[in-house]
């Protein structure tokens, strides 16, 4: 590992010393945006933006906690059918609308997840204040669903023809570990030549995959009344010791090229005050883009749990909540950065006037449906849906006008990546 990093750093230093500047291929040119049909599609978005915002609000106000996306799915399905797309709903609830191309071009998948983290009883009514929309889920991710639907309408209304197929997929259970997208890709092998996830804030283009491991760590024993508890095996002591030991596991420093993070977020156990609990458990959230580091840290965490259980003479079991694999360190992703999908995304945003952070135009990480494609070595990016904030909270908000730019981005990406048919 160290030798590979040293070689990569040496290459960067040599390139810098020579004054070299890497250029990457792109499939976007301003001429694409100036074609009659594409101009008409972009104009459609300007003319119909009030309707788009109204639909955005309507979608937000359909509760859609992960595994309860059916109502939103029915809405999306009906809208796809109105456009004459080839529509299907799979076993887990993903809704697909295929827009057939003329032939001879790549198939491009646009994915927007329908689910939110908010319980079904959450008040999701949308309010307007200070030029913003406010509601749980308004930013993550009903904005993307509304953008995707309106982009499909604009392509249809303007008669935009592409060589390759454009597939719109409204996915489920993204918040539970990209389950819907993983399922769709597994059930449709070879269907996607490129994947664009519509998720996140408007700005940088992400082309990597953050590895995310979520687990329940459970300690089990026979239990005992407090009166007879002295010296007995204790799951609570084992869990407490394990948590303390986990936080001794060293992590890369913040200044290193690739870092990692872990966290104990939830703790449960016990039924009564006056007894040793039979079961005590806690969650671990572990994240890094480096597959080797992810495996190493995961093994270390499990090792700490096993050691604590052995010391306390209790049983230990690990239960997965989600397991999203890492896409790789930046030096592992050089071929991904060189694929035209990444620079096309950057060039489209630049054309639309979006200011990208210098040196951060393309980011070799991500935590979206695009990850499922990245780890399968399908060229993939994630691009933003709007400007907003406080996602996953009750105070979530989004700026409406920015969603228009994000939707125009979809039009230009579709025309560029799936290639206009002349």
FIVO-272585 format. One record per residue (C-alpha): residue number from 0; x, y, z; residue in three letters. Coordinates in steps of 0.02 Angstrom, whole numbers, plus 50000, padded with zeros to 5 digits. Example, Ala and Ser with C-alpha at 12.3 -4.5 7.8 and 13.67 -1.06 7.14 Angstrom:
BEGIN
ATOM firo    xx    yy    zz bator
ATOM    0 50615 49775 50390   ALA
ATOM    1 50684 49947 50357   SER
//
This chain:
BEGIN
ATOM firo    xx    yy    zz bator
ATOM    0 50000 50000 50000   UNK
ATOM    1 50137 50123 50050   UNK
ATOM    2 50235 50087 49892   UNK
ATOM    3 50083 50122 49782   UNK
ATOM    4 50050 50286 49873   UNK
ATOM    5 50233 50335 49856   UNK
ATOM    6 50231 50302 49669   UNK
ATOM    7 50069 50401 49648   UNK
ATOM    8 50141 50549 49744   UNK
ATOM    9 50302 50542 49643   UNK
ATOM   10 50203 50547 49481   UNK
ATOM   11 50108 50700 49542   UNK
ATOM   12 50269 50789 49591   UNK
ATOM   13 50349 50751 49424   UNK
ATOM   14 50196 50816 49331   UNK
ATOM   15 50193 50974 49436   UNK
ATOM   16 50378 51003 49409   UNK
ATOM   17 50355 50990 49222   UNK
ATOM   18 50210 51111 49226   UNK
ATOM   19 50097 50975 49155   UNK
ATOM   20 49909 50997 49161   UNK
ATOM   21 49798 50846 49141   UNK
ATOM   22 49653 50864 49021   UNK
ATOM   23 49507 50745 49014   UNK
ATOM   24 49388 50698 48873   UNK
ATOM   25 49210 50765 48873   UNK
ATOM   26 49055 50725 48772   UNK
ATOM   27 48978 50898 48797   UNK
ATOM   28 49002 51046 48683   UNK
ATOM   29 48905 51211 48682   UNK
ATOM   30 48843 51162 48508   UNK
ATOM   31 48740 51023 48588   UNK
ATOM   32 48650 51150 48696   UNK
ATOM   33 48620 51259 48543   UNK
ATOM   34 48530 51128 48439   UNK
ATOM   35 48349 51168 48406   UNK
ATOM   36 48277 51022 48503   UNK
ATOM   37 48389 51044 48656   UNK
ATOM   38 48355 51231 48660   UNK
ATOM   39 48169 51191 48655   UNK
ATOM   40 48188 51068 48800   UNK
ATOM   41 48279 51198 48905   UNK
ATOM   42 48148 51328 48863   UNK
ATOM   43 48012 51205 48916   UNK
ATOM   44 48092 51199 49089   UNK
ATOM   45 48090 51389 49101   UNK
ATOM   46 47909 51400 49046   UNK
ATOM   47 47845 51259 49156   UNK
ATOM   48 47948 51289 49312   UNK
ATOM   49 47800 51343 49417   UNK
ATOM   50 47719 51175 49378   UNK
ATOM   51 47881 51086 49423   UNK
ATOM   52 47888 51168 49594   UNK
ATOM   53 47705 51125 49624   UNK
ATOM   54 47742 50943 49583   UNK
ATOM   55 47897 50948 49693   UNK
ATOM   56 47787 51001 49838   UNK
ATOM   57 47657 50868 49795   UNK
ATOM   58 47790 50731 49794   UNK
ATOM   59 47865 50792 49958   UNK
ATOM   60 47695 50781 50042   UNK
ATOM   61 47680 50595 49998   UNK
ATOM   62 47763 50510 50148   UNK
ATOM   63 47896 50389 50088   UNK
ATOM   64 48000 50318 50229   UNK
ATOM   65 48118 50181 50167   UNK
ATOM   66 48017 50022 50128   UNK
ATOM   67 47858 50128 50119   UNK
ATOM   68 47886 50210 49950   UNK
ATOM   69 47736 50128 49864   UNK
ATOM   70 47628 50286 49851   UNK
ATOM   71 47768 50386 49775   UNK
ATOM   72 47807 50242 49661   UNK
ATOM   73 47627 50238 49599   UNK
ATOM   74 47636 50424 49563   UNK
ATOM   75 47800 50409 49466   UNK
ATOM   76 47736 50259 49369   UNK
ATOM   77 47580 50353 49314   UNK
ATOM   78 47683 50502 49256   UNK
ATOM   79 47803 50391 49158   UNK
ATOM   80 47655 50306 49074   UNK
ATOM   81 47583 50474 49020   UNK
ATOM   82 47745 50503 48924   UNK
ATOM   83 47734 50337 48834   UNK
ATOM   84 47892 50269 48914   UNK
ATOM   85 47917 50081 48932   UNK
ATOM   86 47871 50066 49114   UNK
ATOM   87 47900 49926 49238   UNK
ATOM   88 47902 49902 49427   UNK
ATOM   89 48017 49769 49498   UNK
ATOM   90 48003 49656 49650   UNK
ATOM   91 48066 49783 49776   UNK
ATOM   92 47971 49933 49706   UNK
ATOM   93 48095 50020 49590   UNK
ATOM   94 48002 50109 49450   UNK
ATOM   95 48086 50112 49279   UNK
ATOM   96 48042 50215 49127   UNK
ATOM   97 48141 50178 48969   UNK
ATOM   98 48152 50308 48831   UNK
ATOM   99 48208 50215 48675   UNK
ATOM  100 48346 50288 48570   UNK
ATOM  101 48372 50278 48382   UNK
ATOM  102 48511 50150 48404   UNK
ATOM  103 48700 50152 48399   UNK
ATOM  104 48728 50246 48562   UNK
ATOM  105 48760 50205 48745   UNK
ATOM  106 48620 50174 48869   UNK
ATOM  107 48622 50303 49008   UNK
ATOM  108 48530 50276 49173   UNK
ATOM  109 48470 50422 49279   UNK
ATOM  110 48427 50367 49456   UNK
ATOM  111 48332 50464 49590   UNK
ATOM  112 48286 50382 49754   UNK
ATOM  113 48109 50402 49816   UNK
ATOM  114 48133 50360 49999   UNK
ATOM  115 48166 50474 50147   UNK
ATOM  116 48227 50441 50323   UNK
ATOM  117 48074 50518 50404   UNK
ATOM  118 47944 50407 50491   UNK
ATOM  119 47776 50394 50404   UNK
ATOM  120 47689 50498 50539   UNK
ATOM  121 47805 50647 50512   UNK
ATOM  122 47721 50810 50462   UNK
ATOM  123 47786 50833 50284   UNK
ATOM  124 47681 50982 50236   UNK
ATOM  125 47784 51108 50139   UNK
ATOM  126 47797 51290 50191   UNK
ATOM  127 47876 51438 50101   UNK
ATOM  128 47985 51562 50193   UNK
ATOM  129 48122 51682 50140   UNK
ATOM  130 48117 51617 49962   UNK
ATOM  131 48145 51437 50017   UNK
ATOM  132 48041 51279 50029   UNK
ATOM  133 48039 51197 50201   UNK
ATOM  134 47987 51019 50244   UNK
ATOM  135 48065 50852 50295   UNK
ATOM  136 48123 50770 50133   UNK
ATOM  137 48106 50925 50023   UNK
ATOM  138 48292 50919 49982   UNK
ATOM  139 48332 50735 50006   UNK
ATOM  140 48266 50674 49892   UNK
ATOM  141 48097 50730 49824   UNK
ATOM  142 48189 50868 49730   UNK
ATOM  143 48275 50737 49622   UNK
ATOM  144 48115 50642 49586   UNK
ATOM  145 48029 50802 49528   UNK
ATOM  146 48180 50853 49424   UNK
ATOM  147 48187 50683 49340   UNK
ATOM  148 48002 50685 49294   UNK
ATOM  149 48012 50861 49223   UNK
ATOM  150 48168 50821 49124   UNK
ATOM  151 48078 50672 49047   UNK
ATOM  152 47933 50785 48998   UNK
ATOM  153 48050 50916 48924   UNK
ATOM  154 48140 50787 48817   UNK
ATOM  155 47972 50725 48755   UNK
ATOM  156 47894 50896 48723   UNK
ATOM  157 48046 50955 48626   UNK
ATOM  158 48063 50796 48526   UNK
ATOM  159 48244 50768 48578   UNK
ATOM  160 48308 50608 48497   UNK
ATOM  161 48459 50514 48563   UNK
ATOM  162 48554 50368 48489   UNK
ATOM  163 48561 50275 48653   UNK
ATOM  164 48418 50233 48770   UNK
ATOM  165 48387 50346 48918   UNK
ATOM  166 48322 50251 49069   UNK
ATOM  167 48245 50340 49217   UNK
ATOM  168 48243 50238 49378   UNK
ATOM  169 48154 50294 49536   UNK
ATOM  170 48237 50186 49666   UNK
ATOM  171 48185 50126 49839   UNK
ATOM  172 48278 50100 50002   UNK
ATOM  173 48429 50207 49958   UNK
ATOM  174 48437 50266 50138   UNK
ATOM  175 48454 50084 50196   UNK
ATOM  176 48611 50050 50097   UNK
ATOM  177 48568 50078 49913   UNK
ATOM  178 48461 49921 49915   UNK
ATOM  179 48349 49972 49772   UNK
ATOM  180 48490 50021 49654   UNK
ATOM  181 48590 49865 49698   UNK
ATOM  182 48438 49760 49659   UNK
ATOM  183 48406 49847 49493   UNK
ATOM  184 48585 49827 49434   UNK
ATOM  185 48588 49644 49488   UNK
ATOM  186 48425 49608 49395   UNK
ATOM  187 48477 49706 49240   UNK
ATOM  188 48658 49655 49207   UNK
ATOM  189 48736 49746 49061   UNK
ATOM  190 48587 49863 49043   UNK
ATOM  191 48680 50021 49095   UNK
ATOM  192 48829 50088 49000   UNK
ATOM  193 48833 50239 49116   UNK
ATOM  194 48742 50288 49275   UNK
ATOM  195 48702 50463 49338   UNK
ATOM  196 48633 50474 49515   UNK
ATOM  197 48530 50630 49551   UNK
ATOM  198 48571 50667 49731   UNK
ATOM  199 48663 50793 49839   UNK
ATOM  200 48690 50979 49827   UNK
ATOM  201 48718 51068 49663   UNK
ATOM  202 48905 51083 49632   UNK
ATOM  203 49046 50957 49620   UNK
ATOM  204 49034 50797 49519   UNK
ATOM  205 49065 50641 49622   UNK
ATOM  206 49139 50488 49537   UNK
ATOM  207 49194 50376 49681   UNK
ATOM  208 49109 50274 49815   UNK
ATOM  209 49121 50294 50002   UNK
ATOM  210 49120 50124 50087   UNK
ATOM  211 48991 50119 50227   UNK
ATOM  212 48973 49975 50351   UNK
ATOM  213 48831 49982 50477   UNK
ATOM  214 48818 49844 50607   UNK
ATOM  215 48730 49795 50767   UNK
ATOM  216 48853 49724 50894   UNK
ATOM  217 48757 49615 51019   UNK
ATOM  218 48818 49539 51183   UNK
ATOM  219 48713 49403 51265   UNK
ATOM  220 48717 49319 51435   UNK
ATOM  221 48603 49226 51555   UNK
ATOM  222 48563 49379 51661   UNK
ATOM  223 48536 49386 51847   UNK
ATOM  224 48443 49480 51984   UNK
ATOM  225 48550 49620 52057   UNK
ATOM  226 48554 49529 52225   UNK
ATOM  227 48643 49380 52147   UNK
ATOM  228 48738 49475 52012   UNK
ATOM  229 48909 49489 52092   UNK
ATOM  230 49039 49402 51985   UNK
ATOM  231 48914 49346 51853   UNK
ATOM  232 48946 49367 51664   UNK
ATOM  233 48883 49538 51612   UNK
ATOM  234 48837 49588 51433   UNK
ATOM  235 48831 49770 51485   UNK
ATOM  236 49010 49770 51547   UNK
ATOM  237 49066 49683 51388   UNK
ATOM  238 48977 49812 51279   UNK
ATOM  239 49047 49956 51380   UNK
ATOM  240 49224 49887 51371   UNK
ATOM  241 49207 49855 51185   UNK
ATOM  242 49149 50032 51150   UNK
ATOM  243 49297 50103 51247   UNK
ATOM  244 49415 49987 51155   UNK
ATOM  245 49345 50030 50984   UNK
ATOM  246 49391 50211 51011   UNK
ATOM  247 49573 50161 51035   UNK
ATOM  248 49585 50096 50856   UNK
ATOM  249 49696 50220 50762   UNK
ATOM  250 49631 50312 50609   UNK
ATOM  251 49724 50406 50472   UNK
ATOM  252 49753 50588 50511   UNK
ATOM  253 49645 50726 50434   UNK
ATOM  254 49790 50783 50326   UNK
ATOM  255 49817 50613 50246   UNK
ATOM  256 49757 50583 50068   UNK
ATOM  257 49625 50459 50125   UNK
ATOM  258 49546 50458 50296   UNK
ATOM  259 49415 50355 50387   UNK
ATOM  260 49289 50376 50526   UNK
ATOM  261 49188 50265 50643   UNK
ATOM  262 49052 50302 50769   UNK
ATOM  263 48944 50212 50898   UNK
ATOM  264 48774 50289 50869   UNK
ATOM  265 48638 50186 50954   UNK
ATOM  266 48637 50084 51115   UNK
ATOM  267 48503 49968 51182   UNK
ATOM  268 48485 49841 51320   UNK
ATOM  269 48398 49783 51476   UNK
ATOM  270 48215 49771 51525   UNK
ATOM  271 48218 49811 51712   UNK
ATOM  272 48323 49913 51832   UNK
ATOM  273 48366 49775 51955   UNK
ATOM  274 48446 49643 51845   UNK
ATOM  275 48594 49605 51734   UNK
ATOM  276 48527 49629 51556   UNK
ATOM  277 48525 49473 51450   UNK
ATOM  278 48559 49572 51292   UNK
ATOM  279 48652 49734 51262   UNK
ATOM  280 48689 49799 51089   UNK
ATOM  281 48753 49951 50998   UNK
ATOM  282 48779 50008 50819   UNK
ATOM  283 48941 50047 50730   UNK
ATOM  284 48951 50160 50577   UNK
ATOM  285 49117 50140 50485   UNK
ATOM  286 49163 50239 50328   UNK
ATOM  287 49309 50259 50208   UNK
ATOM  288 49340 50255 50020   UNK
ATOM  289 49487 50134 50040   UNK
ATOM  290 49431 49951 50025   UNK
ATOM  291 49586 49883 50114   UNK
ATOM  292 49571 50007 50256   UNK
ATOM  293 49384 49972 50269   UNK
ATOM  294 49417 49785 50290   UNK
ATOM  295 49560 49816 50412   UNK
ATOM  296 49460 49932 50524   UNK
ATOM  297 49307 49820 50519   UNK
ATOM  298 49411 49671 50574   UNK
ATOM  299 49488 49774 50714   UNK
ATOM  300 49316 49828 50777   UNK
ATOM  301 49249 49651 50775   UNK
ATOM  302 49409 49593 50862   UNK
ATOM  303 49380 49716 51004   UNK
ATOM  304 49203 49651 51026   UNK
ATOM  305 49258 49469 51026   UNK
ATOM  306 49394 49505 51154   UNK
ATOM  307 49274 49597 51270   UNK
ATOM  308 49147 49456 51258   UNK
ATOM  309 49281 49328 51300   UNK
ATOM  310 49340 49428 51451   UNK
ATOM  311 49162 49445 51518   UNK
ATOM  312 49116 49264 51473   UNK
ATOM  313 48966 49315 51366   UNK
ATOM  314 48916 49280 51187   UNK
ATOM  315 48945 49402 51045   UNK
ATOM  316 48857 49415 50876   UNK
ATOM  317 48871 49540 50737   UNK
ATOM  318 48718 49584 50629   UNK
ATOM  319 48735 49685 50470   UNK
ATOM  320 48621 49835 50442   UNK
ATOM  321 48701 49884 50278   UNK
ATOM  322 48862 49847 50187   UNK
ATOM  323 48907 49966 50047   UNK
ATOM  324 49080 49931 49978   UNK
ATOM  325 49214 50062 49947   UNK
ATOM  326 49257 50119 49771   UNK
ATOM  327 49441 50149 49801   UNK
ATOM  328 49571 50280 49841   UNK
ATOM  329 49600 50423 49717   UNK
ATOM  330 49749 50333 49640   UNK
ATOM  331 49638 50179 49613   UNK
ATOM  332 49511 50284 49519   UNK
ATOM  333 49620 50367 49389   UNK
ATOM  334 49532 50271 49250   UNK
ATOM  335 49363 50326 49318   UNK
ATOM  336 49417 50508 49320   UNK
ATOM  337 49476 50490 49140   UNK
ATOM  338 49306 50425 49080   UNK
ATOM  339 49210 50559 48983   UNK
ATOM  340 49060 50548 49099   UNK
ATOM  341 49153 50645 49234   UNK
ATOM  342 49216 50790 49129   UNK
ATOM  343 49049 50797 49039   UNK
ATOM  344 48965 50827 49206   UNK
ATOM  345 49089 50964 49248   UNK
ATOM  346 49073 51048 49078   UNK
ATOM  347 48883 51046 49087   UNK
ATOM  348 48883 51131 49257   UNK
ATOM  349 49009 51259 49197   UNK
ATOM  350 48902 51296 49043   UNK
ATOM  351 48751 51323 49158   UNK
ATOM  352 48849 51449 49261   UNK
ATOM  353 48872 51344 49417   UNK
ATOM  354 49031 51395 49509   UNK
ATOM  355 49130 51240 49554   UNK
ATOM  356 49255 51241 49698   UNK
ATOM  357 49433 51255 49625   UNK
ATOM  358 49522 51089 49635   UNK
ATOM  359 49361 51004 49691   UNK
ATOM  360 49267 51001 49526   UNK
ATOM  361 49275 50811 49527   UNK
ATOM  362 49274 50718 49693   UNK
ATOM  363 49331 50535 49708   UNK
ATOM  364 49200 50486 49835   UNK
ATOM  365 49012 50484 49852   UNK
ATOM  366 48868 50413 49952   UNK
ATOM  367 48727 50394 49825   UNK
ATOM  368 48649 50266 49708   UNK
ATOM  369 48800 50295 49596   UNK
ATOM  370 48905 50195 49721   UNK
ATOM  371 48816 50036 49669   UNK
ATOM  372 48878 50064 49491   UNK
ATOM  373 49054 50119 49540   UNK
ATOM  374 49090 49957 49635   UNK
ATOM  375 49026 49859 49482   UNK
ATOM  376 49148 49958 49374   UNK
ATOM  377 49008 50043 49277   UNK
ATOM  378 49056 50224 49235   UNK
ATOM  379 48954 50328 49355   UNK
ATOM  380 48937 50500 49433   UNK
ATOM  381 48820 50586 49553   UNK
ATOM  382 48762 50764 49520   UNK
ATOM  383 48662 50884 49626   UNK
ATOM  384 48475 50908 49633   UNK
ATOM  385 48466 51086 49705   UNK
ATOM  386 48542 51196 49839   UNK
ATOM  387 48478 51156 50011   UNK
ATOM  388 48522 51101 50186   UNK
ATOM  389 48480 51018 50351   UNK
ATOM  390 48440 50855 50262   UNK
ATOM  391 48379 50711 50370   UNK
ATOM  392 48309 50837 50495   UNK
ATOM  393 48138 50916 50524   UNK
ATOM  394 48211 51085 50471   UNK
ATOM  395 48260 51029 50296   UNK
ATOM  396 48252 51163 50161   UNK
ATOM  397 48288 51193 49977   UNK
ATOM  398 48304 51340 49858   UNK
ATOM  399 48175 51319 49718   UNK
ATOM  400 48266 51412 49578   UNK
ATOM  401 48420 51302 49593   UNK
ATOM  402 48315 51150 49547   UNK
ATOM  403 48286 51226 49375   UNK
ATOM  404 48474 51227 49344   UNK
ATOM  405 48488 51049 49408   UNK
ATOM  406 48351 50993 49289   UNK
ATOM  407 48433 51080 49141   UNK
ATOM  408 48587 50982 49190   UNK
ATOM  409 48490 50819 49161   UNK
ATOM  410 48438 50875 48987   UNK
ATOM  411 48616 50918 48936   UNK
ATOM  412 48687 50759 49012   UNK
ATOM  413 48558 50652 48921   UNK
ATOM  414 48591 50738 48755   UNK
ATOM  415 48780 50724 48777   UNK
ATOM  416 48803 50552 48854   UNK
ATOM  417 48667 50461 48756   UNK
ATOM  418 48719 50559 48600   UNK
ATOM  419 48600 50663 48496   UNK
ATOM  420 48528 50575 48345   UNK
ATOM  421 48541 50689 48195   UNK
//
